[in-house]
Amino acid sequence: MTKQIIHTSNAPAAIGPYSQAVKVGNMVFTSGQLGLDPVTGELASGIEAQAHQAFKNLDAILKEAGSSLADVVKFTLFLTDLADFSAVNAIMAQYVPEPFPARSTVGVASLPKGGIFEIEAVAQVQ
């Protein structure tokens, strides 16, 4: 199987030597998405705004790959403060329909660009 590099201007450009996502067969693997505005490159302010923007960025990448948030089979969430866990759950429920995919949530000391939330996904392509 060949791998296809996924890129969209509707999500922030990679800030290092990696791709927004890679599609292999009928699966797409995304890089972590912060709450960065894709136009300005600025980080949204606060957990709610960063989580909403990160989900929008992830959605744009998945759409470019021919997938969607509804097709995600596994999310990995990174939080610098696990006290934000319930707020992120409520936001995720606005973007991801049931049946919910598998998910891991990890507390981390820090994230790139001073972010407080990051999300990555593995999704199928219909």
C-alpha positions in Angstrom: 0.0 0.0 0.0 1.2 3.5 -0.8 0.9 6.3 1.7 -0.7 9.6 0.7 0.2 12.8 2.4 -2.8 14.9 3.4 -2.6 18.7 3.6 -5.3 21.4 3.7 -5.0 25.1 4.2 -8.2 24.9 6.3 -6.0 23.7 9.2 -2.7 25.0 10.6 0.4 24.0 8.7 2.7 21.6 10.4 5.2 23.4 12.7 7.9 20.8 12.2 9.1 18.0 9.9 5.8 16.1 9.7 2.5 16.1 7.8 -1.0 17.0 8.9 -2.0 13.4 8.2 -1.1 10.3 6.3 -3.6 8.1 4.5 -2.7 4.4 4.0 -5.4 2.2 2.4 -8.7 3.1 3.9 -7.1 4.5 7.1 -6.0 8.0 7.9 -3.6 8.9 10.8 -3.5 12.5 11.9 -0.8 14.5 13.6 -1.7 16.2 16.8 -3.8 19.3 16.4 -3.6 22.3 18.7 -6.2 25.1 19.0 -4.3 27.2 16.4 -6.2 29.5 14.0 -5.3 28.2 10.5 -5.1 31.8 9.1 -3.3 33.7 11.8 -1.4 30.8 13.5 -2.4 32.2 16.8 -3.4 30.0 19.7 -7.0 30.4 20.9 -7.4 31.5 24.5 -8.6 29.1 27.2 -9.4 25.4 27.2 -12.9 25.8 25.6 -11.6 27.9 22.7 -8.6 25.7 22.2 -10.6 22.5 22.2 -13.2 23.8 19.8 -10.5 25.1 17.4 -8.5 21.8 17.6 -11.6 19.8 16.7 -12.3 22.1 13.8 -8.7 21.7 12.6 -8.9 18.0 12.9 -12.3 17.9 11.1 -10.8 19.9 8.2 -7.9 17.5 7.9 -10.2 14.4 8.0 -12.5 15.9 5.3 -9.4 16.5 3.1 -8.6 12.8 3.5 -12.2 11.8 2.6 -13.1 11.0 6.2 -14.9 12.7 9.1 -15.0 12.9 12.8 -17.8 10.3 12.7 -15.3 7.9 11.1 -12.7 8.1 13.8 -11.9 4.8 15.5 -9.4 6.2 18.0 -8.7 9.6 19.6 -5.8 10.5 21.7 -6.2 13.7 23.8 -3.4 15.6 25.6 -4.2 18.0 28.4 -1.8 20.1 30.4 -4.4 20.1 33.2 -6.6 17.1 33.8 -9.0 19.3 35.7 -10.2 20.3 32.1 -11.2 16.6 31.4 -15.0 17.2 31.9 -15.0 20.5 29.8 -13.2 18.7 27.0 -15.7 15.8 27.2 -18.6 18.2 26.8 -16.9 19.8 23.8 -16.1 16.5 22.2 -19.8 15.5 22.4 -20.6 18.5 20.2 -18.4 17.2 17.4 -18.4 13.4 17.6 -21.6 11.4 17.2 -22.4 8.1 18.9 -21.3 5.4 18.8 -18.2 6.9 20.3 -14.8 5.7 19.2 -12.0 4.5 21.5 -10.1 7.2 23.3 -7.1 7.8 25.5 -6.5 11.0 27.5 -3.1 11.8 28.7 -2.0 14.5 31.1 1.2 16.2 29.9 3.6 18.8 31.4 3.5 21.0 28.3 2.5 21.2 24.6 4.0 23.0 21.6 3.4 26.8 21.3 2.1 26.9 24.9 -1.1 25.0 24.0 -3.2 23.4 26.8 -5.0 20.9 24.6 -4.0 18.7 21.6 -5.9 15.9 19.8 -4.9 13.3 17.2 -7.0 10.6 15.6 -7.0 7.4 13.6 -10.0 7.2 11.2 -11.4 5.0 8.5 -12.1 6.4 5.0 -15.5 5.4 3.7 
